[in-house]
Amino acid sequence: MSTTGNDDDAVDVSVVIPAHNCRSYLDRCLTAALIQRVKKQIVVVDDGSTDGSGELLDLYATYHPAIVKVVHIAASGGPGRPRNVGIEHATGRYVFFCDADDYLGPEALERMVAVADRNGSDIVLGKIVGHGRRAPASMFQHSADRAELDTGTVYNSLSCFKLFRRELLERHRIRFGEGMPVGEDILFSVHAYCHAGAISVVADYDCYHLVSRPDGSSIMQRADSRDPLAWLAMIRGPIRLMAAHVEPGPLRDHLLRRHFRLDIFAQLGTAFLESDDVRRKDIAREVAVLCDEWYTPGVHERLNSIDRQRANALDDIDRLVRLARIENATVRRRLTGLRWEGDDLVVAGAARLDGISRDDGVAVVLRPRHDPGAELVVAAERAGGDFTARVNVAALGSGVWDLRVAVEIEGVVRVGRLGADRDSGVTRPPPRLLDGVAALPYFTRDNGNLSIDVGGHVMAVPGSARLIRTRWGLGQRLLVDGEIKVAGAAPASSALRRVVWRERRTGRERPEKVLALPEGGFAAGSAVGRFPPGTWDAYLELDLGGPPARFRIETDAKTVAAPRKWWWVALLRSVRPYATSGKGRLSAVVRRLTARTIVRRIMQ
């Protein structure tokens, strides 16, 4: 529970909910808000509902008078007016905006308020998930206490489903556009971003659930909600507002990139194809007007290939149509072969754009999962519609690399994930050790796409550590000799890190030195007799280019040394090494008994 100094009655969050003819969704929305574990105020603004929503809201206010406040207003035609009314009635330190057909995750506000209080955040983005609707994703790749506006992706999300510091909204009089069927939240969010001192992201929890109405009655689900000309007219306001607060330079170019990519050039896609010739000319003209005012070299270098092509073709409607068709064409790809040749993984397949008979080239693109912005492009050899690419896996850095196929046509590159559609004879190549690093090609569990795990980050590295002999040495040490194989080969001597004994019940670990021997051999001497009492399991730990890889040390009853006992002062120490049943793995039971305990056991 969040606190605010000594004022135990202070409200942490005011949840503002505009409601217009959404009675069937209100119970879920309000219940989700009521169970939030913060001091809360729920302000629901009934925007002239005629379906009984107002009466249901009044019932909630009657049963929860200390939490739920209902305000009735005449129908305004959009969510901007009721949200502004909700802000005027809000008393919380923070404000969260929730639509009546959506709902919060049970821990959403608790987590977001904790992040905001810890970092002094003015805005907190909580992960949004869609149910029948597309949810934003680029800004939720990882959580961030402080997300940078000038380099990150938080500005891609201009919906209002976030946590805002109320003092920020009041100090700068940040409000929603009124009388706007769409885009009112873009205006609001742009204004808030321009004044936010700290922005945080909660990406490890589903905070907000974005729901599609089956009847399509939501404003954003209506066919006319993204009319190209109306959208281009609307977006002028947010862009001008942003430019009034941000000086020309890299930050403004970074923010403008979002508007050109998602708001302006997006109108030259599907909607452009669906328009007639006259309307296409109108759309291109409006885009050109915005480009004349805001398109800079800094914006140009930040855009992808197709949008750069569009910027240079605004006076060529036929070219814009071809670009739109290229963008909307499905990338047909099929994996037909996958094999090792030396250190190279040879990837064979077929790729083309559906409905387009030619292309200017094909390549295989590898993107590291930990850094999606980076990529490695491998040129492919062509033979008709087929391609072959040789990936030098030894040159890849540690991490998980996802493979895609890229088809280029007219300067535009279209990319599709590779592997889900593959010939029946294509199987996963065996793992390999390349320069001491484990390389594991695999097909993802969810969609069956091709990836390469370099270092064993998500895939288990296959290997076995097996004892050749054991014996007791001085200092109550169990001496072991063994051999290790990883992916069918002996690892480099430098890969061996240590032997780790792990107590089965407590998880406590005792690391011991290991000596690397030629051809995958190893030797270690562990002072098992000095371990605390318990059952200890033995592992051999290796460095194979990623997180430490552990292999349970295998043995059999004939190889394991006999039990041993020592007297030390008044303690009898006993160690019984043994091979576990089933796979036969080295473990040891350690006991310590006092003379008195021994006598008691004898007398019983």
Steps between C-alpha positions, in 0.01 A plus 500: 500500500642837405520773761521876478689633797290513817168540319357149517177613332669640188392342173775336298319465169187648346376258234307701240254298291286656222187292441259518208255215437728227629290340773603144418868583560469710816498218757833362381658844467386628841574177684854502363541860619349433843741216583810713434716501814561874520305782660274583209221714372295381202346785302254376238359759264174384341504665158126506431447121499158369400553126561473496881870568560417807712270307731755222549770757578280666762455159661878457525530847652235409760685184605848658488439863597855555627658383175265533202390844381260523205456816295221520240542728198319546169628289212811671364575286195845389608709401803689830527233695691419228759872440567552872560204503738656203676827689547312789662356260760825306557673534837773233474871556476482315170232463234444189291265502201309181428232445237180335619535199269859435611633394840805504726714206609456429875844639596523771233466819705697361792797429273479825306468717811798324659712576193379861487570560870843340477609705201300820527332410172252734333381228258503122540422272208356165609508210258190486279364172365234470234192279490383508139681832457858579415699625798819709487813295561823684414514692828437190714809295411639556850419695815675830557520727805592785269419469130668750270267700279771588247622148427235255620160391372265633772379778270366234264218456753277808492190340650398632842494161676785597731564627850545879508608717793199728561718793599655484150155517339391796711825699484504494118123484449531178301158401372337288232374641174123540504263454209748262338374152407859367499844629590400680819735279701790562258473873570492433875790252503725713277450795737576283803815352346630850426493592869581165667816502709521121539327225304492138618389171347350191667546224241504187716130501590179525292372830636232599250268274302381655173173336394328479164123536505339213305250741346774738385327794673819643650604826334845362410340189346278694262604499135505881485722541807815503287382692196831608340409863433336545842803346670745720311297806597485390864871424538603857414393610848715256699802559274478876539452463876812283523702737282400793721669330795796326332773692321619382155762229533543127569220479760245668276608282205463188714146599602409605146615160378214347698246732342624447146525124538174430687279799420600650164660245269268234644221669303680397180451130581181294499265799511681647200449181298132494590446859380409614150734708283361836609521416869854364456608836362338675798680273749836544325451879494428515876802280575715728283381806696609339827833398347564855382456624856659228712706255291868555581822311412502375859154351456597350163798309640285355781233351270488158336553441130138508389422830672812659351381384159158654566651833597669514160191393304219726623451642151483152342170335588578183303826458694316548830250233398781256417666571835170439680455169319854396589438591864172306512624192313553191715858378519472138388796305636585139552800332660618213281840413645709546816842346559847559637798546271802567720420802717230612258131427536367466147143628471305418184150604407265680267368854541284744303237766544151368439353636177828659388692304240849643544738631761842662516663267752462278804703488821485327837481743793606406854381717788628456857207468738673711767547786251221490237629821343823332391516250218737300282415468130629193313478518122335201336579326173204474263391220271163588355264547792728315743777641717794372704680695775805402704490631857840512674371408845846524658494873425171558687511655843361331808119505511192376319482590130171485310515429127293683240498511124506840330365560151596827326304660217517857369717603792252367756597214731230268632591260779335182631590255776650180362440137596134450588422392144759235414539177309426182695861386472643812663606425856699683763877466441696364795664746743867578447796642684651781296816653647388377842150651470186288485288567190148356505270550201138433596137560407303714746233326702220748430517546122774261387725776367874458454737649759861444607590497868866595532618415849201306633276784617161334447593152378668236714849420376529122449792338674610248758755498780591148610733368769780259420607440859463637854708459815555658837790740558643697788290764671176304464507564126320297239728487197333449164620455144261527208437606145264755347338507158298795370303470177698185426842667535753569771474863616805723525690478828421866566127420499511304827418729790441297815327208669190609692344298782141601569311400813170354388269639770637851558653576161825601670803464272869422553724578200825306464794540263527277196808409299457472122681206340567430131223374269213596726633352821460662840607440861378648826545452870206607715513518880162327525575383853492861616166586341202569728262205545265432210473337159734661250474464120809550281511713183772599257468863392628627164522829315365439149449858389180579688370448853695236697404152377469229764513127441410248766802275555410145401641184656410147604516303822827327404682829445388677816739488796390316816345692790744663740489600869724731703514600862563868550508622864168361631336464159469198277483609140374263234482542125327254273554570131253318278361476150136606482250250368396531139757705310774445759624840615752582768359607835622480860322477834688687775425436868648619828435321827619579855615225733187551712275458194679179408452360850131588493455320171674190637284502815173529307 
